[in-house]
């Protein structure tokens, strides 16, 4: 009989509290500030977010209870299974053991509903009837569409036009869940109209879509805006992933030597890793790796600065690693990893030396993803392939050192809605991209004159 | 705390044997015959299938061991979870409890890999290096592509041209798993070339694709043909579904009053139901319902006859309910349910009075599927929506009678690759279709002169 290949949990094993890493940080997280460098208080965010979520955003309480109604909805698919990737290990010929947390089992196919559900709940509790958001590749738009339907909210999604045109199936998913999805820039907002007047055939961008979604939220009745990553409360909602994984690894009789997640805005990485970062803060010897694309090397090549979340600088300035708010990444297929900045909490724990970051080129990621599909069956999302490639590197090193190594990765989503990237890869139409230093320096000029975050 | 919402099983709970209903049939299944009415022996099938699978096809042994290597691959995603559809029940306002077995968690997104894996294994064991098959909507082609890759076989899929053109993502999935997928009719076979010569712009059909795949198999070196439904051994491979469900229902402290599955070729329905049919044969009081579309009412309006599996009559004659081998169903979106015949074993247990059949129109199915997505989150495959609609009817009846009723349905797959059907439904572009009696009678003329199966 082969060794055990998975650990499944029952309803009762799902966490009843989220873990808030702000309670355990060696140094406190610098606050968001205005262009004058003065901290932005909770009240300033009230037109954009409901106050109960703003309270979570600034909370330093270690454990925060998950409301019963949120638990009920998360139980539609959670707890998610933890698998051991026996067949992938065998193909690599490694002595390492590779475990993966399968977040692709959610109805939307990724980890995103873990925060969409509580965000919809807290908005409804606060009396909000309608949510707006932006989406790039569409994972987040789908998750929020589903969550809004489950809680009876109206949902409006501004989808970057080029994705809207190229990925019609994501829009259809949102429609099935009752959401309205429009291409951005649209003629529904001042921000959108201004862009269209200047560049009628723009492909759009996440930054433009954010501007439209925020404008819609603050100018419409009973409406707020919802964000799928970056913010503290969003990352905290994802910690159910890591908390479950800790329990499952324990049931396997293992503790990981390495924990790996891909990073775009930071929520999927934080979800698997923050409970382990907590262990590390309290003395555990563990390597925690955030994996980004070489085409968008925020953590590995960006400076730690105060920068805006969007190109139009509508958001407060956040303390984070950034490539500059005007940075436009190459069109790699891992759309969820194409963001100029990084969640302040992920940036902070990197600065604290609690995690490491690595950038991996696209072709190596696809190669690992195809090997995964050929051995484990499941087709990974292009974002997820970055975590798989990093795990393969760790496994190879273990092999070279002749050591067993326990690797845990967050398998953040399946790639069934992203098959064009695989097609391009298999037809030899993809290439790697290394960001030229000149381009990076030019992009970082946008940071000139902005406030500078305090040293640790 | 809400009532338990799921039962998950560990590796050790996966069945180690398939259940073969042929051991328990009140009357034996009539054999396949030639046009002369004489039984077709195993040897006649040897050019098409490997002998180890032919042995399974004719076996009357009740339990057949699942080989260790097959178990290893099935464990990549099995056992599948059993959920209770609390939120769907609540929306219906029914006192019924609705449980569903989620076969959408497989890498291919449906129940099809349950037989693709053992078929690839037995062919490899028999020394076969290459498999051919046909696929309509693409579920089966994807499952076999994955299974072949896992066992190191070459896989060639003939995909009905209209689906090949309209569903490029299914082809990409097959490519990721290393299979070659060509549009049928192709110029690679005599059968294909003959059709193309007559009708160069034909949209193709499953019957043509079957002819091409069989011709390729019998004329190529070390190659056999693989079928995704209809045959006895295929249905038997699917019984892991029902055997797991029995265990899971027991862990819930329940036994179903009603078991429901949709039927096209019959494998998904047989998978969930045959272990319960066994209980019924041994005295259990249980209702077992096969659900088909009104556009392809094989069980509800077809006669029980000897008919061919394909339009060109290349296959032996099978004892089954059939609409006539020349029947071309309307292009409804549940592509997996568009087959003129029905698995002999499913046909046989209907004739024995052990199961019931019902036909449901397309719009009612989509309506139920959308309600499901709005309450349970998961978007069902169009095929699966037929089982959901039947469960909703049962639940409504329970409500009218004021009775609790325990309903179990096979949630055969997710609909993420079938979103165009939802889009058409939500835009009001779908309609119902009732097969006119004249058309049915015309189609049944193809049966004239064929042998007639024995009475029970």
Interface residues (C-beta under 8 A of the other chain):
Chain A: X1 X2 X4 X5 X6 X7 X8 X9 X10 X11 X68 X71 X72 X73 X75 X76 X77 X81 X83 X86 X87 X105 X106 X107 X108 X109 X113 X146 X149 X150 X169 X172 X173 X175 X176 X177 X178 X370 X373 X374 X375 X376 X377 X378 X379 X416 X417 X419 X420 X422 X423 X426
Chain B: X1 X2 X4 X5 X6 X7 X8 X9 X10 X11 X68 X71 X72 X73 X75 X76 X77 X81 X83 X86 X87 X105 X106 X107 X108 X109 X113 X146 X149 X150 X169 X172 X173 X175 X176 X177 X178 X370 X373 X374 X375 X376 X377 X378 X379 X416 X417 X419 X420 X422 X423 X426
